[in-house]
Amino acid sequence: MSVSVRIPTILRTYTDGAAEVKGEGATLRDVLQKLDADFPGIGARILDETGNLRRFVNVYVGEEDVRFIDGLDTVTPDGVQVSVIPAVAGG
């Protein structure tokens, strides 16, 4: 499945400044593995050392926060937009 992946400003150094890149995979896990293969190092900024989403990174498939559906096993239909969004804290 071909999807588009929105990259936050802080991670665009891995994508040569691109705000959006193409991805492939049937699940979010597949998409992130392909993303890391295409842009080495970006995966470590999204996933922790155990292979789970980092605590302060939110990922959406379409309009859905994957933490509230199937996590990394969330299906990524053809043409869907995957958004990687760093959590913002402060006051």
PDB file with one MODEL, atoms N, CA, C and O in Angstrom:
MODEL        1
ATOM      1  N   MET A   1       0.837  -1.180   0.000  1.00  0.00           N
ATOM      2  CA  MET A   1       0.000   0.000   0.000  1.00  0.00           C
ATOM      3  C   MET A   1       0.882   1.243   0.000  1.00  0.00           C
ATOM      4  O   MET A   1       1.836   1.336   0.772  1.00  0.00           O
ATOM      5  N   SER A   2       0.565   2.176  -0.849  1.00  0.00           N
ATOM      6  CA  SER A   2       1.303   3.438  -0.906  1.00  0.00           C
ATOM      7  C   SER A   2       0.583   4.478  -0.054  1.00  0.00           C
ATOM      8  O   SER A   2      -0.624   4.678  -0.191  1.00  0.00           O
ATOM      9  N   VAL A   3       1.324   5.129   0.812  1.00  0.00           N
ATOM     10  CA  VAL A   3       0.762   6.149   1.699  1.00  0.00           C
ATOM     11  C   VAL A   3       1.652   7.382   1.660  1.00  0.00           C
ATOM     12  O   VAL A   3       2.779   7.331   1.167  1.00  0.00           O
ATOM     13  N   SER A   4       1.141   8.485   2.179  1.00  0.00           N
ATOM     14  CA  SER A   4       1.986   9.671   2.351  1.00  0.00           C
ATOM     15  C   SER A   4       2.264   9.817   3.842  1.00  0.00           C
ATOM     16  O   SER A   4       1.395   9.573   4.679  1.00  0.00           O
ATOM     17  N   VAL A   5       3.489  10.218   4.157  1.00  0.00           N
ATOM     18  CA  VAL A   5       3.898  10.364   5.553  1.00  0.00           C
ATOM     19  C   VAL A   5       4.306  11.807   5.779  1.00  0.00           C
ATOM     20  O   VAL A   5       5.239  12.305   5.150  1.00  0.00           O
ATOM     21  N   ARG A   6       3.597  12.480   6.686  1.00  0.00           N
ATOM     22  CA  ARG A   6       3.929  13.861   7.039  1.00  0.00           C
ATOM     23  C   ARG A   6       5.023  13.842   8.094  1.00  0.00           C
ATOM     24  O   ARG A   6       4.917  13.164   9.116  1.00  0.00           O
ATOM     25  N   ILE A   7       6.077  14.604   7.821  1.00  0.00           N
ATOM     26  CA  ILE A   7       7.257  14.624   8.684  1.00  0.00           C
ATOM     27  C   ILE A   7       7.306  15.957   9.431  1.00  0.00           C
ATOM     28  O   ILE A   7       7.233  17.014   8.803  1.00  0.00           O
ATOM     29  N   PRO A   8       7.429  15.923  10.769  1.00  0.00           N
ATOM     30  CA  PRO A   8       7.521  17.181  11.517  1.00  0.00           C
ATOM     31  C   PRO A   8       8.852  17.879  11.242  1.00  0.00           C
ATOM     32  O   PRO A   8       9.833  17.236  10.869  1.00  0.00           O
ATOM     33  N   THR A   9       8.876  19.171  11.426  1.00  0.00           N
ATOM     34  CA  THR A   9      10.068  19.975  11.159  1.00  0.00           C
ATOM     35  C   THR A   9      11.309  19.404  11.825  1.00  0.00           C
ATOM     36  O   THR A   9      12.376  19.369  11.213  1.00  0.00           O
ATOM     37  N   ILE A  10      11.189  18.963  13.050  1.00  0.00           N
ATOM     38  CA  ILE A  10      12.347  18.480  13.805  1.00  0.00           C
ATOM     39  C   ILE A  10      12.990  17.233  13.186  1.00  0.00           C
ATOM     40  O   ILE A  10      14.166  16.965  13.432  1.00  0.00           O
ATOM     41  N   LEU A  11      12.235  16.468  12.387  1.00  0.00           N
ATOM     42  CA  LEU A  11      12.775  15.252  11.774  1.00  0.00           C
ATOM     43  C   LEU A  11      13.112  15.416  10.295  1.00  0.00           C
ATOM     44  O   LEU A  11      13.546  14.461   9.652  1.00  0.00           O
ATOM     45  N   ARG A  12      12.920  16.601   9.758  1.00  0.00           N
ATOM     46  CA  ARG A  12      13.154  16.802   8.323  1.00  0.00           C
ATOM     47  C   ARG A  12      14.620  16.755   7.922  1.00  0.00           C
ATOM     48  O   ARG A  12      14.926  16.673   6.732  1.00  0.00           O
ATOM     49  N   THR A  13      15.529  16.804   8.882  1.00  0.00           N
ATOM     50  CA  THR A  13      16.943  16.636   8.542  1.00  0.00           C
ATOM     51  C   THR A  13      17.187  15.234   7.980  1.00  0.00           C
ATOM     52  O   THR A  13      18.126  15.030   7.211  1.00  0.00           O
ATOM     53  N   TYR A  14      16.354  14.280   8.356  1.00  0.00           N
ATOM     54  CA  TYR A  14      16.479  12.909   7.843  1.00  0.00           C
ATOM     55  C   TYR A  14      15.915  12.771   6.437  1.00  0.00           C
ATOM     56  O   TYR A  14      16.303  11.862   5.704  1.00  0.00           O
ATOM     57  N   THR A  15      14.998  13.667   6.048  1.00  0.00           N
ATOM     58  CA  THR A  15      14.321  13.566   4.749  1.00  0.00           C
ATOM     59  C   THR A  15      14.777  14.657   3.786  1.00  0.00           C
ATOM     60  O   THR A  15      14.054  15.004   2.852  1.00  0.00           O
ATOM     61  N   ASP A  16      15.963  15.193   4.009  1.00  0.00           N
ATOM     62  CA  ASP A  16      16.495  16.271   3.166  1.00  0.00           C
ATOM     63  C   ASP A  16      15.541  17.459   3.096  1.00  0.00           C
ATOM     64  O   ASP A  16      15.435  18.123   2.065  1.00  0.00           O
ATOM     65  N   GLY A  17      14.851  17.717   4.201  1.00  0.00           N
ATOM     66  CA  GLY A  17      13.965  18.867   4.296  1.00  0.00           C
ATOM     67  C   GLY A  17      12.542  18.629   3.833  1.00  0.00           C
ATOM     68  O   GLY A  17      11.703  19.524   3.940  1.00  0.00           O
ATOM     69  N   ALA A  18      12.250  17.448   3.322  1.00  0.00           N
ATOM     70  CA  ALA A  18      10.899  17.165   2.821  1.00  0.00           C
ATOM     71  C   ALA A  18       9.889  17.094   3.965  1.00  0.00           C
ATOM     72  O   ALA A  18      10.112  16.415   4.967  1.00  0.00           O
ATOM     73  N   ALA A  19       8.779  17.806   3.796  1.00  0.00           N
ATOM     74  CA  ALA A  19       7.716  17.804   4.794  1.00  0.00           C
ATOM     75  C   ALA A  19       6.803  16.592   4.647  1.00  0.00           C
ATOM     76  O   ALA A  19       6.103  16.217   5.588  1.00  0.00           O
ATOM     77  N   GLU A  20       6.812  15.985   3.471  1.00  0.00           N
ATOM     78  CA  GLU A  20       5.986  14.820   3.210  1.00  0.00           C
ATOM     79  C   GLU A  20       6.751  13.883   2.286  1.00  0.00           C
ATOM     80  O   GLU A  20       7.356  14.313   1.304  1.00  0.00           O
ATOM     81  N   VAL A  21       6.714  12.601   2.614  1.00  0.00           N
ATOM     82  CA  VAL A  21       7.390  11.590   1.800  1.00  0.00           C
ATOM     83  C   VAL A  21       6.422  10.443   1.538  1.00  0.00           C
ATOM     84  O   VAL A  21       5.420  10.287   2.235  1.00  0.00           O
ATOM     85  N   LYS A  22       6.732   9.659   0.542  1.00  0.00           N
ATOM     86  CA  LYS A  22       5.920   8.481   0.238  1.00  0.00           C
ATOM     87  C   LYS A  22       6.377   7.324   1.118  1.00  0.00           C
ATOM     88  O   LYS A  22       7.560   7.186   1.429  1.00  0.00           O
ATOM     89  N   GLY A  23       5.426   6.509   1.505  1.00  0.00           N
ATOM     90  CA  GLY A  23       5.721   5.325   2.287  1.00  0.00           C
ATOM     91  C   GLY A  23       4.968   4.141   1.717  1.00  0.00           C
ATOM     92  O   GLY A  23       4.075   4.293   0.884  1.00  0.00           O
ATOM     93  N   GLU A  24       5.342   2.958   2.179  1.00  0.00           N
ATOM     94  CA  GLU A  24       4.688   1.737   1.722  1.00  0.00           C
ATOM     95  C   GLU A  24       4.553   0.773   2.870  1.00  0.00           C
ATOM     96  O   GLU A  24       5.412   0.703   3.749  1.00  0.00           O
ATOM     97  N   GLY A  25       3.455   0.023   2.854  1.00  0.00           N
ATOM     98  CA  GLY A  25       3.264  -1.012   3.855  1.00  0.00           C
ATOM     99  C   GLY A  25       1.798  -1.221   4.167  1.00  0.00           C
ATOM    100  O   GLY A  25       0.985  -0.305   4.044  1.00  0.00           O
ATOM    101  N   ALA A  26       1.472  -2.430   4.571  1.00  0.00           N
ATOM    102  CA  ALA A  26       0.098  -2.774   4.911  1.00  0.00           C
ATOM    103  C   ALA A  26      -0.288  -2.310   6.309  1.00  0.00           C
ATOM    104  O   ALA A  26      -1.466  -2.107   6.603  1.00  0.00           O
ATOM    105  N   THR A  27       0.728  -2.142   7.181  1.00  0.00           N
ATOM    106  CA  THR A  27       0.488  -1.683   8.544  1.00  0.00           C
ATOM    107  C   THR A  27       1.437  -0.531   8.857  1.00  0.00           C
ATOM    108  O   THR A  27       2.398  -0.289   8.127  1.00  0.00           O
ATOM    109  N   LEU A  28       1.161   0.166   9.932  1.00  0.00           N
ATOM    110  CA  LEU A  28       2.033   1.253  10.353  1.00  0.00           C
ATOM    111  C   LEU A  28       3.451   0.738  10.609  1.00  0.00           C
ATOM    112  O   LEU A  28       4.422   1.416  10.272  1.00  0.00           O
ATOM    113  N   ARG A  29       3.581  -0.434  11.191  1.00  0.00           N
ATOM    114  CA  ARG A  29       4.900  -1.019  11.446  1.00  0.00           C
ATOM    115  C   ARG A  29       5.674  -1.150  10.129  1.00  0.00           C
ATOM    116  O   ARG A  29       6.853  -0.800  10.062  1.00  0.00           O
ATOM    117  N   ASP A  30       5.016  -1.652   9.090  1.00  0.00           N
ATOM    118  CA  ASP A  30       5.648  -1.801   7.769  1.00  0.00           C
ATOM    119  C   ASP A  30       6.065  -0.448   7.209  1.00  0.00           C
ATOM    120  O   ASP A  30       7.165  -0.298   6.677  1.00  0.00           O
ATOM    121  N   VAL A  31       5.178   0.533   7.334  1.00  0.00           N
ATOM    122  CA  VAL A  31       5.454   1.878   6.812  1.00  0.00           C
ATOM    123  C   VAL A  31       6.680   2.465   7.513  1.00  0.00           C
ATOM    124  O   VAL A  31       7.554   3.034   6.859  1.00  0.00           O
ATOM    125  N   LEU A  32       6.748   2.330   8.833  1.00  0.00           N
ATOM    126  CA  LEU A  32       7.878   2.886   9.573  1.00  0.00           C
ATOM    127  C   LEU A  32       9.177   2.157   9.260  1.00  0.00           C
ATOM    128  O   LEU A  32      10.236   2.784   9.217  1.00  0.00           O
ATOM    129  N   GLN A  33       9.120   0.851   9.042  1.00  0.00           N
ATOM    130  CA  GLN A  33      10.324   0.105   8.662  1.00  0.00           C
ATOM    131  C   GLN A  33      10.835   0.581   7.303  1.00  0.00           C
ATOM    132  O   GLN A  33      12.038   0.770   7.121  1.00  0.00           O
ATOM    133  N   LYS A  34       9.925   0.774   6.352  1.00  0.00           N
ATOM    134  CA  LYS A  34      10.302   1.258   5.023  1.00  0.00           C
ATOM    135  C   LYS A  34      10.830   2.686   5.108  1.00  0.00           C
ATOM    136  O   LYS A  34      11.795   3.041   4.432  1.00  0.00           O
ATOM    137  N   LEU A  35      10.192   3.498   5.940  1.00  0.00           N
ATOM    138  CA  LEU A  35      10.628   4.884   6.130  1.00  0.00           C
ATOM    139  C   LEU A  35      12.068   4.914   6.646  1.00  0.00           C
ATOM    140  O   LEU A  35      12.885   5.703   6.172  1.00  0.00           O
ATOM    141  N   ASP A  36      12.372   4.059   7.612  1.00  0.00           N
ATOM    142  CA  ASP A  36      13.727   4.018   8.161  1.00  0.00           C
ATOM    143  C   ASP A  36      14.724   3.475   7.134  1.00  0.00           C
ATOM    144  O   ASP A  36      15.881   3.895   7.118  1.00  0.00           O
ATOM    145  N   ALA A  37      14.292   2.557   6.287  1.00  0.00           N
ATOM    146  CA  ALA A  37      15.178   2.039   5.227  1.00  0.00           C
ATOM    147  C   ALA A  37      15.490   3.131   4.209  1.00  0.00           C
ATOM    148  O   ALA A  37      16.614   3.232   3.717  1.00  0.00           O
ATOM    149  N   ASP A  38      14.475   3.951   3.898  1.00  0.00           N
ATOM    150  CA  ASP A  38      14.656   5.028   2.919  1.00  0.00           C
ATOM    151  C   ASP A  38      15.389   6.225   3.505  1.00  0.00           C
ATOM    152  O   ASP A  38      16.115   6.922   2.796  1.00  0.00           O
ATOM    153  N   PHE A  39      15.199   6.465   4.796  1.00  0.00           N
ATOM    154  CA  PHE A  39      15.781   7.619   5.484  1.00  0.00           C
ATOM    155  C   PHE A  39      16.425   7.139   6.790  1.00  0.00           C
ATOM    156  O   PHE A  39      15.856   7.318   7.866  1.00  0.00           O
ATOM    157  N   PRO A  40      17.602   6.535   6.694  1.00  0.00           N
ATOM    158  CA  PRO A  40      18.250   5.923   7.860  1.00  0.00           C
ATOM    159  C   PRO A  40      18.336   6.859   9.067  1.00  0.00           C
ATOM    160  O   PRO A  40      18.726   8.022   8.963  1.00  0.00           O
ATOM    161  N   GLY A  41      17.955   6.298  10.212  1.00  0.00           N
ATOM    162  CA  GLY A  41      18.021   7.033  11.467  1.00  0.00           C
ATOM    163  C   GLY A  41      16.699   7.599  11.924  1.00  0.00           C
ATOM    164  O   GLY A  41      16.513   7.849  13.114  1.00  0.00           O
ATOM    165  N   ILE A  42      15.768   7.808  10.994  1.00  0.00           N
ATOM    166  CA  ILE A  42      14.495   8.420  11.390  1.00  0.00           C
ATOM    167  C   ILE A  42      13.680   7.469  12.282  1.00  0.00           C
ATOM    168  O   ILE A  42      12.953   7.909  13.172  1.00  0.00           O
ATOM    169  N   GLY A  43      13.813   6.179  12.031  1.00  0.00           N
ATOM    170  CA  GLY A  43      13.068   5.206  12.826  1.00  0.00           C
ATOM    171  C   GLY A  43      13.398   5.269  14.301  1.00  0.00           C
ATOM    172  O   GLY A  43      12.514   5.105  15.142  1.00  0.00           O
ATOM    173  N   ALA A  44      14.659   5.506  14.628  1.00  0.00           N
ATOM    174  CA  ALA A  44      15.081   5.582  16.029  1.00  0.00           C
ATOM    175  C   ALA A  44      14.522   6.812  16.730  1.00  0.00           C
ATOM    176  O   ALA A  44      14.474   6.855  17.959  1.00  0.00           O
ATOM    177  N   ARG A  45      14.106   7.799  15.970  1.00  0.00           N
ATOM    178  CA  ARG A  45      13.509   9.002  16.554  1.00  0.00           C
ATOM    179  C   ARG A  45      12.004   8.815  16.793  1.00  0.00           C
ATOM    180  O   ARG A  45      11.395   9.569  17.551  1.00  0.00           O
ATOM    181  N   ILE A  46      11.414   7.813  16.146  1.00  0.00           N
ATOM    182  CA  ILE A  46       9.981   7.553  16.278  1.00  0.00           C
ATOM    183  C   ILE A  46       9.727   6.364  17.208  1.00  0.00           C
ATOM    184  O   ILE A  46       8.776   6.365  17.990  1.00  0.00           O
ATOM    185  N   LEU A  47      10.590   5.355  17.109  1.00  0.00           N
ATOM    186  CA  LEU A  47      10.452   4.142  17.925  1.00  0.00           C
ATOM    187  C   LEU A  47      11.545   4.074  18.975  1.00  0.00           C
ATOM    188  O   LEU A  47      12.670   4.514  18.740  1.00  0.00           O
ATOM    189  N   ASP A  48      11.211   3.519  20.135  1.00  0.00           N
ATOM    190  CA  ASP A  48      12.220   3.365  21.185  1.00  0.00           C
ATOM    191  C   ASP A  48      13.034   2.095  20.947  1.00  0.00           C
ATOM    192  O   ASP A  48      12.832   1.400  19.951  1.00  0.00           O
ATOM    193  N   GLU A  49      13.948   1.798  21.858  1.00  0.00           N
ATOM    194  CA  GLU A  49      14.834   0.649  21.691  1.00  0.00           C
ATOM    195  C   GLU A  49      14.120  -0.689  21.759  1.00  0.00           C
ATOM    196  O   GLU A  49      14.684  -1.706  21.355  1.00  0.00           O
ATOM    197  N   THR A  50      12.883  -0.712  22.264  1.00  0.00           N
ATOM    198  CA  THR A  50      12.109  -1.954  22.291  1.00  0.00           C
ATOM    199  C   THR A  50      11.205  -2.091  21.069  1.00  0.00           C
ATOM    200  O   THR A  50      10.488  -3.082  20.932  1.00  0.00           O
ATOM    201  N   GLY A  51      11.241  -1.092  20.180  1.00  0.00           N
ATOM    202  CA  GLY A  51      10.434  -1.157  18.963  1.00  0.00           C
ATOM    203  C   GLY A  51       9.040  -0.589  19.097  1.00  0.00           C
ATOM    204  O   GLY A  51       8.220  -0.725  18.189  1.00  0.00           O
ATOM    205  N   ASN A  52       8.763   0.047  20.223  1.00  0.00           N
ATOM    206  CA  ASN A  52       7.452   0.679  20.433  1.00  0.00           C
ATOM    207  C   ASN A  52       7.539   2.170  20.137  1.00  0.00           C
ATOM    208  O   ASN A  52       8.624   2.750  20.117  1.00  0.00           O
ATOM    209  N   LEU A  53       6.381   2.780  19.908  1.00  0.00           N
ATOM    210  CA  LEU A  53       6.364   4.224  19.680  1.00  0.00           C
ATOM    211  C   LEU A  53       6.938   4.941  20.897  1.00  0.00           C
ATOM    212  O   LEU A  53       6.630   4.598  22.039  1.00  0.00           O
ATOM    213  N   ARG A  54       7.765   5.925  20.640  1.00  0.00           N
ATOM    214  CA  ARG A  54       8.300   6.734  21.739  1.00  0.00           C
ATOM    215  C   ARG A  54       7.145   7.436  22.442  1.00  0.00           C
ATOM    216  O   ARG A  54       6.133   7.780  21.831  1.00  0.00           O
ATOM    217  N   ARG A  55       7.324   7.632  23.717  1.00  0.00           N
ATOM    218  CA  ARG A  55       6.273   8.201  24.565  1.00  0.00           C
ATOM    219  C   ARG A  55       5.828   9.582  24.087  1.00  0.00           C
ATOM    220  O   ARG A  55       4.645   9.907  24.179  1.00  0.00           O
ATOM    221  N   PHE A  56       6.743  10.391  23.585  1.00  0.00           N
ATOM    222  CA  PHE A  56       6.410  11.756  23.217  1.00  0.00           C
ATOM    223  C   PHE A  56       6.276  11.959  21.715  1.00  0.00           C
ATOM    224  O   PHE A  56       6.467  13.064  21.207  1.00  0.00           O
ATOM    225  N   VAL A  57       5.946  10.883  21.013  1.00  0.00           N
ATOM    226  CA  VAL A  57       5.674  10.973  19.577  1.00  0.00           C
ATOM    227  C   VAL A  57       4.272  10.423  19.345  1.00  0.00           C
ATOM    228  O   VAL A  57       3.963   9.296  19.735  1.00  0.00           O
ATOM    229  N   ASN A  58       3.435  11.224  18.712  1.00  0.00           N
ATOM    230  CA  ASN A  58       2.087  10.799  18.363  1.00  0.00           C
ATOM    231  C   ASN A  58       2.059  10.479  16.878  1.00  0.00           C
ATOM    232  O   ASN A  58       2.650  11.196  16.070  1.00  0.00           O
ATOM    233  N   VAL A  59       1.376   9.411  16.524  1.00  0.00           N
ATOM    234  CA  VAL A  59       1.257   9.030  15.125  1.00  0.00           C
ATOM    235  C   VAL A  59      -0.216   8.826  14.810  1.00  0.00           C
ATOM    236  O   VAL A  59      -0.948   8.166  15.548  1.00  0.00           O
ATOM    237  N   TYR A  60      -0.624   9.406  13.702  1.00  0.00           N
ATOM    238  CA  TYR A  60      -2.003   9.296  13.237  1.00  0.00           C
ATOM    239  C   TYR A  60      -2.021   8.607  11.889  1.00  0.00           C
ATOM    240  O   TYR A  60      -1.184   8.877  11.029  1.00  0.00           O
ATOM    241  N   VAL A  61      -2.975   7.721  11.713  1.00  0.00           N
ATOM    242  CA  VAL A  61      -3.265   7.143  10.406  1.00  0.00           C
ATOM    243  C   VAL A  61      -4.614   7.723  10.032  1.00  0.00           C
ATOM    244  O   VAL A  61      -5.632   7.411  10.650  1.00  0.00           O
ATOM    245  N   GLY A  62      -4.611   8.569   9.016  1.00  0.00           N
ATOM    246  CA  GLY A  62      -5.812   9.345   8.730  1.00  0.00           C
ATOM    247  C   GLY A  62      -6.044  10.286   9.897  1.00  0.00           C
ATOM    248  O   GLY A  62      -5.152  11.050  10.265  1.00  0.00           O
ATOM    249  N   GLU A  63      -7.206  10.242  10.471  1.00  0.00           N
ATOM    250  CA  GLU A  63      -7.553  11.099  11.607  1.00  0.00           C
ATOM    251  C   GLU A  63      -7.444  10.377  12.946  1.00  0.00           C
ATOM    252  O   GLU A  63      -7.743  10.957  13.990  1.00  0.00           O
ATOM    253  N   GLU A  64      -7.018   9.116  12.921  1.00  0.00           N
ATOM    254  CA  GLU A  64      -7.014   8.283  14.121  1.00  0.00           C
ATOM    255  C   GLU A  64      -5.644   8.206  14.787  1.00  0.00           C
ATOM    256  O   GLU A  64      -4.644   7.908  14.134  1.00  0.00           O
ATOM    257  N   ASP A  65      -5.606   8.474  16.084  1.00  0.00           N
ATOM    258  CA  ASP A  65      -4.392   8.306  16.891  1.00  0.00           C
ATOM    259  C   ASP A  65      -4.184   6.806  17.072  1.00  0.00           C
ATOM    260  O   ASP A  65      -5.033   6.128  17.651  1.00  0.00           O
ATOM    261  N   VAL A  66      -3.067   6.287  16.585  1.00  0.00           N
ATOM    262  CA  VAL A  66      -2.850   4.835  16.600  1.00  0.00           C
ATOM    263  C   VAL A  66      -2.782   4.257  18.001  1.00  0.00           C
ATOM    264  O   VAL A  66      -2.996   3.057  18.176  1.00  0.00           O
ATOM    265  N   ARG A  67      -2.492   5.066  18.996  1.00  0.00           N
ATOM    266  CA  ARG A  67      -2.444   4.557  20.377  1.00  0.00           C
ATOM    267  C   ARG A  67      -3.821   4.089  20.851  1.00  0.00           C
ATOM    268  O   ARG A  67      -3.924   3.278  21.772  1.00  0.00           O
ATOM    269  N   PHE A  68      -4.869   4.600  20.223  1.00  0.00           N
ATOM    270  CA  PHE A  68      -6.225   4.244  20.632  1.00  0.00           C
ATOM    271  C   PHE A  68      -6.866   3.220  19.704  1.00  0.00           C
ATOM    272  O   PHE A  68      -8.028   2.852  19.877  1.00  0.00           O
ATOM    273  N   ILE A  69      -6.105   2.768  18.724  1.00  0.00           N
ATOM    274  CA  ILE A  69      -6.625   1.691  17.877  1.00  0.00           C
ATOM    275  C   ILE A  69      -5.649   0.519  17.963  1.00  0.00           C
ATOM    276  O   ILE A  69      -5.522  -0.077  19.033  1.00  0.00           O
ATOM    277  N   ASP A  70      -4.972   0.175  16.905  1.00  0.00           N
ATOM    278  CA  ASP A  70      -4.132  -1.019  16.911  1.00  0.00           C
ATOM    279  C   ASP A  70      -2.634  -0.749  16.990  1.00  0.00           C
ATOM    280  O   ASP A  70      -1.836  -1.631  16.676  1.00  0.00           O
ATOM    281  N   GLY A  71      -2.236   0.457  17.406  1.00  0.00           N
ATOM    282  CA  GLY A  71      -0.818   0.770  17.550  1.00  0.00           C
ATOM    283  C   GLY A  71      -0.056   0.552  16.255  1.00  0.00           C
ATOM    284  O   GLY A  71      -0.498   0.977  15.187  1.00  0.00           O
ATOM    285  N   LEU A  72       1.079  -0.105  16.350  1.00  0.00           N
ATOM    286  CA  LEU A  72       1.907  -0.355  15.173  1.00  0.00           C
ATOM    287  C   LEU A  72       1.256  -1.329  14.198  1.00  0.00           C
ATOM    288  O   LEU A  72       1.670  -1.418  13.042  1.00  0.00           O
ATOM    289  N   ASP A  73       0.254  -2.049  14.648  1.00  0.00           N
ATOM    290  CA  ASP A  73      -0.463  -2.981  13.767  1.00  0.00           C
ATOM    291  C   ASP A  73      -1.644  -2.319  13.059  1.00  0.00           C
ATOM    292  O   ASP A  73      -2.419  -3.001  12.389  1.00  0.00           O
ATOM    293  N   THR A  74      -1.791  -1.012  13.198  1.00  0.00           N
ATOM    294  CA  THR A  74      -2.862  -0.281  12.526  1.00  0.00           C
ATOM    295  C   THR A  74      -2.706  -0.436  11.018  1.00  0.00           C
ATOM    296  O   THR A  74      -1.621  -0.231  10.474  1.00  0.00           O
ATOM    297  N   VAL A  75      -3.784  -0.795  10.355  1.00  0.00           N
ATOM    298  CA  VAL A  75      -3.789  -0.964   8.904  1.00  0.00           C
ATOM    299  C   VAL A  75      -3.616   0.400   8.242  1.00  0.00           C
ATOM    300  O   VAL A  75      -4.197   1.393   8.679  1.00  0.00           O
ATOM    301  N   THR A  76      -2.809   0.434   7.182  1.00  0.00           N
ATOM    302  CA  THR A  76      -2.564   1.663   6.429  1.00  0.00           C
ATOM    303  C   THR A  76      -3.095   1.480   5.007  1.00  0.00           C
ATOM    304  O   THR A  76      -2.365   1.032   4.122  1.00  0.00           O
ATOM    305  N   PRO A  77      -4.371   1.828   4.789  1.00  0.00           N
ATOM    306  CA  PRO A  77      -4.962   1.654   3.462  1.00  0.00           C
ATOM    307  C   PRO A  77      -4.245   2.498   2.407  1.00  0.00           C
ATOM    308  O   PRO A  77      -3.654   3.532   2.717  1.00  0.00           O
ATOM    309  N   ASP A  78      -4.308   2.047   1.183  1.00  0.00           N
ATOM    310  CA  ASP A  78      -3.691   2.758   0.076  1.00  0.00           C
ATOM    311  C   ASP A  78      -4.184   4.207   0.041  1.00  0.00           C
ATOM    312  O   ASP A  78      -5.386   4.465   0.098  1.00  0.00           O
ATOM    313  N   GLY A  79      -3.245   5.141  -0.054  1.00  0.00           N
ATOM    314  CA  GLY A  79      -3.583   6.554  -0.165  1.00  0.00           C
ATOM    315  C   GLY A  79      -3.779   7.295   1.143  1.00  0.00           C
ATOM    316  O   GLY A  79      -3.948   8.514   1.130  1.00  0.00           O
ATOM    317  N   VAL A  80      -3.763   6.599   2.275  1.00  0.00           N
ATOM    318  CA  VAL A  80      -3.983   7.266   3.563  1.00  0.00           C
ATOM    319  C   VAL A  80      -2.775   8.145   3.909  1.00  0.00           C
ATOM    320  O   VAL A  80      -1.661   7.917   3.437  1.00  0.00           O
ATOM    321  N   GLN A  81      -3.028   9.141   4.736  1.00  0.00           N
ATOM    322  CA  GLN A  81      -1.936   9.989   5.209  1.00  0.00           C
ATOM    323  C   GLN A  81      -1.565   9.573   6.626  1.00  0.00           C
ATOM    324  O   GLN A  81      -2.422   9.465   7.502  1.00  0.00           O
ATOM    325  N   VAL A  82      -0.265   9.342   6.836  1.00  0.00           N
ATOM    326  CA  VAL A  82       0.284   9.035   8.156  1.00  0.00           C
ATOM    327  C   VAL A  82       0.969  10.298   8.643  1.00  0.00           C
ATOM    328  O   VAL A  82       1.803  10.862   7.935  1.00  0.00           O
ATOM    329  N   SER A  83       0.630  10.748   9.838  1.00  0.00           N
ATOM    330  CA  SER A  83       1.222  11.958  10.393  1.00  0.00           C
ATOM    331  C   SER A  83       2.012  11.618  11.643  1.00  0.00           C
ATOM    332  O   SER A  83       1.504  10.982  12.567  1.00  0.00           O
ATOM    333  N   VAL A  84       3.270  12.054  11.656  1.00  0.00           N
ATOM    334  CA  VAL A  84       4.133  11.894  12.828  1.00  0.00           C
ATOM    335  C   VAL A  84       4.194  13.268  13.499  1.00  0.00           C
ATOM    336  O   VAL A  84       4.619  14.251  12.892  1.00  0.00           O
ATOM    337  N   ILE A  85       3.762  13.317  14.762  1.00  0.00           N
ATOM    338  CA  ILE A  85       3.642  14.587  15.453  1.00  0.00           C
ATOM    339  C   ILE A  85       4.308  14.493  16.819  1.00  0.00           C
ATOM    340  O   ILE A  85       3.869  13.722  17.672  1.00  0.00           O
ATOM    341  N   PRO A  86       5.370  15.274  17.033  1.00  0.00           N
ATOM    342  CA  PRO A  86       5.967  15.263  18.362  1.00  0.00           C
ATOM    343  C   PRO A  86       5.014  15.929  19.368  1.00  0.00           C
ATOM    344  O   PRO A  86       4.396  16.951  19.073  1.00  0.00           O
ATOM    345  N   ALA A  87       4.912  15.334  20.543  1.00  0.00           N
ATOM    346  CA  ALA A  87       4.057  15.917  21.578  1.00  0.00           C
ATOM    347  C   ALA A  87       4.675  17.237  22.039  1.00  0.00           C
ATOM    348  O   ALA A  87       5.896  17.386  22.096  1.00  0.00           O
ATOM    349  N   VAL A  88       3.817  18.171  22.360  1.00  0.00           N
ATOM    350  CA  VAL A  88       4.261  19.481  22.824  1.00  0.00           C
ATOM    351  C   VAL A  88       3.910  19.610  24.295  1.00  0.00           C
ATOM    352  O   VAL A  88       2.782  19.328  24.702  1.00  0.00           O
ATOM    353  N   ALA A  89       4.877  20.036  25.086  1.00  0.00           N
ATOM    354  CA  ALA A  89       4.650  20.213  26.508  1.00  0.00           C
ATOM    355  C   ALA A  89       5.102  21.605  26.912  1.00  0.00           C
ATOM    356  O   ALA A  89       5.840  22.272  26.186  1.00  0.00           O
ATOM    357  N   GLY A  90       4.669  22.012  28.024  1.00  0.00           N
ATOM    358  CA  GLY A  90       5.083  23.320  28.527  1.00  0.00           C
ATOM    359  C   GLY A  90       3.879  24.115  28.994  1.00  0.00           C
ATOM    360  O   GLY A  90       2.747  23.631  29.001  1.00  0.00           O
ATOM    361  N   GLY A  91       4.149  25.309  29.372  1.00  0.00           N
ATOM    362  CA  GLY A  91       3.021  26.080  29.888  1.00  0.00           C
ATOM    363  C   GLY A  91       3.206  27.536  29.717  1.00  0.00           C
ATOM    364  O   GLY A  91       2.339  28.319  30.104  1.00  0.00           O
TER     365      GLY A  91
ENDMDL
END
